[in-house]
C-alpha cells in the first residue's frame, strides 16, 4: 500500500514542497506568504489522505488519532518554518563571495539541532499515538512520516548549492 502511494502521490507532495521552499526563499511579502500557506494546506491535505489510505483507521481509532495528529501537524508546521529559514540562510551564505568557517560551524550546528528537533517531535507524537491507540499504529504513523520526510528532504537538498571549498 505504501509503495502504491509513493508512486501515485509523491509528485504532488514534492511539487508542493519544492514550490513552497522556492517561494519562501525568494520573498516574504503578503502574497508570497498566502501562496506558501496554500501550498502547505495542499501538502497537509495530501498527507492526511495518505494516512487514511495506509492506516485505514476505524471510527474509534480516528476519533483518538486525528486530534493528536492535528496537534502534531501544528508543531510540524512551526518546525517546517524553521527549516525554510535555514534553507534560505544556507542559500544566502553559500551564494556570498565567501563561505567562512564560522558560517559553516553555525549552519552545521543549526542543521544538527533541526535533526534532533524532528526526531524529538516524532518520538513525542509516536508515544502519544502509542498510548492512545497502539504501538503498531504509532509505528505506522512513523513509517509514513519518515517516508514523506525522506523524499522531501532528498528533493529539497538536491536543489541546494554545494558547500564552498574550505
N, C-alpha and C positions, 0 to 999 in steps of 0.2 A: 504494500500500500504506500509506503514512504517513497519507494522508487518511482511509482506512478505519479505521485505528487511532484517529486523533484523534476521529472521530465515535463510535466504539464504546466507547472506554476512558476518554476524558477525564473523564467524570463521576465514575468511580470514583477516579481519581487526585486530582481536585480535592476530592472529598468527604473522602478520607483526609487530604490535605494541610491542608485548612481545619480539619477536626476536630482534627488534631494540633496545629496552631498555636493554636487556641482553647483546647484543654486545657492546653497548656504555659503559656499566658498567664494562666490562671486560678489554677493552683496547682501545686506540685511535691511533693505527698505521694507515698507509695509507690504508691498505687492509680492516681494520675494518671500517674506515670512508667511503670507497667506498661501502661496503656492507650495512652500515647504510643508505646511500643515495639511494641505490637501494630499500631497504625496504620502505623508506619514499616515494619514487616515486610510488611504487606499492600501498601503502596505500592511497596516494593522488589520484591516478587514480581510485581506488575503491570508494572513496568518491565522486568524480566527477560523476561517473556512477550512484551512488545512488541519487545524487542531480538531475540528468537528469531524472531518473525513477520517483522520487517522485514529483518533482516540475513541470515537463512537460512544460518547458518554451517555449513560442512562439519564432519565429526567432527574432522578435523585442525585446522581453524581454531578450533573450540570448545575444544579442549584447550589452545590457546595463549591464547585470548581470555578465558575465564572466570576464570582466576587473576588476570589483570591487572584485570578488572572488579571482582572481589571486593576487591582492594586499593583500587581507586578508590572503590568504594562505602563502604568503611570511612572513607576520608578525607572523602568527601562527607557522611557522617553527622555527622562532627565539625564540618564546615562548617555543616551544617543546624542543629546545636545552637547555634552562634554566631548564626545568622540568627534563630532563635526567641527567643534572649535579646535581640537587637537589637529585634525587633518588640515584645517585651514592654516593654523600656526606652522605646521610642518611644511606645507607648500610654500608659505611666505619665506620661512627661514631657508629653505632649500633654493628658492629662486633668487635670493640675495646673492651679491657677488662673493660673499664669504659665508662659510658654514663653520663656525669656530667650535673648539672643543667644549666650551661652556654651554653653547646652544645644544650640542649633541648630548651632553650629560643631562641637561634639563629635559629634553624631549624623550630621551631613553627612560628617565625616571618616571615621567608622566605616562609613558606607554605601559610600563610595568604596573603602575598604580591603577590604570584603567583595566588591565587584565585581571588584577586581583579584585577590583570592584565588580567586574562582571561575574567572576567565579563566586564571590560572596553573595551577589544577588541571586544567582542560580541556586546556591546552597540554601539560602534563606527560604526561597519560594518552593523548592523541592521539599523541604521539611514541612512547610505549611500544607502542601498538597498531600504529602505522605500521611500526615496526621488526620487531615480532613477526609481523604479518600482512601488511598493505599500506597504502599511503596511502589507497586507496579505502575500506578497512574503517575506518580512522581517521576519515575524513570522514563515513561513515555513522553511526558512534558519536557524533560531534559533532552531527550533524543531529538525531538522536533526543534527545540530552541537551538541546540548545538548545530544541527544540520543547516538551519537557516543562517545562523551567525557565521558559520564557516564559509558558506557560499558567498554571502555578502562581503565578509572580510577579504576573501580571496579576490573578488572582483574589484572592490574598492582599492585594495593595495596594488593590484595590477595597474591601476591608473596613477599611483603615486610616483613621484620622481625618485630616482635612485639617490641615496645619501651621497653627498660630496666626498671627495677624496680627503683623507686625513692630512 
